[in-house]
Amino acid sequence: EVQLVESGGGLVQPGRSLKLSCAASGFTFSNYYMAWVRQAPKKGLEWVATISTSGSRTYYPDSVKGRFTISRDNAKSSLYLQMNSLKSEDTATYYCARGNGGYWGQGVMVTVSS
Amino acid sequence: DVVMTQTPVSLPVSLGGQASISCRSSQSLVHSNGNTYLHWYLQKPGQSPQLLIYRVSNRFSGVPDRFSGSGSGTDFTLKISRVEPEDLGDYYCLQSTHFPPTFGGGTRLEL
């Protein structure tokens, strides 16, 4: 059974950093592109980062480019999202997703507030 | 970025009835490889999104055949026949032909 379990969320002040993790199991992690998608409270979905199978290629929308870094450790079947210079508008539930969203984690809440 | 326009925003339905959701893109979603990367998701209340349809018309594993997707180019439709209680929630389309991937604004299917 495919499982994606996010961790690392919480309350953080504006301008600070936070790192999210996603532990994957039930499939060959190194064979899949992975992504982070977020959802602000009572809002729609926004794609925030994608990483290739080897980790050599990463993609970000302008809204997070230069502040967020996606990475992976295939040996540990783990995905990460380093979030720097956080803003209040980054407040959201962050989901780890496999490929084009065939499978999603349960999500982790990030609240950016002073 | 490709803008995905979903309609309607809210869709009242009756159990056992049919529902249709439209998703239009601001540019063609046909990739240079000939595929069209338009997908549909359902987010039930309090849950993560789940994939229903991938690449326009392919049902994901375990998705009942009451769900069907169609369309081409810039105009796509998700149809749900014989609506059941577990079908209620927010539906989203996603294009991943062009970077960055972009979602539609969502359609709430409700009684």
Boltz contact constraints between the chains, C-beta under 6 A:
constraints:
  - contact:
      token1: [A, 44]
      token2: [B, 103]
      max_distance: 6.0
  - contact:
      token1: [A, 44]
      token2: [B, 105]
      max_distance: 6.0
  - contact:
      token1: [A, 44]
      token2: [B, 106]
      max_distance: 6.0
  - contact:
      token1: [A, 45]
      token2: [B, 92]
      max_distance: 6.0
  - contact:
      token1: [A, 45]
      token2: [B, 103]
      max_distance: 6.0
  - contact:
      token1: [A, 47]
      token2: [B, 100]
      max_distance: 6.0
  - contact:
      token1: [A, 47]
      token2: [B, 101]
      max_distance: 6.0
  - contact:
      token1: [A, 59]
      token2: [B, 99]
      max_distance: 6.0
  - contact:
      token1: [A, 61]
      token2: [B, 100]
      max_distance: 6.0
  - contact:
      token1: [A, 95]
      token2: [B, 48]
      max_distance: 6.0
  - contact:
      token1: [A, 100]
      token2: [B, 39]
      max_distance: 6.0
  - contact:
      token1: [A, 100]
      token2: [B, 96]
      max_distance: 6.0
  - contact:
      token1: [A, 101]
      token2: [B, 51]
      max_distance: 6.0
  - contact:
      token1: [A, 102]
      token2: [B, 51]
      max_distance: 6.0
  - contact:
      token1: [A, 104]
      token2: [B, 48]
      max_distance: 6.0
  - contact:
      token1: [A, 104]
      token2: [B, 49]
      max_distance: 6.0
  - contact:
      token1: [A, 106]
      token2: [B, 48]
      max_distance: 6.0
  - contact:
      token1: [A, 107]
      token2: [B, 48]
      max_distance: 6.0
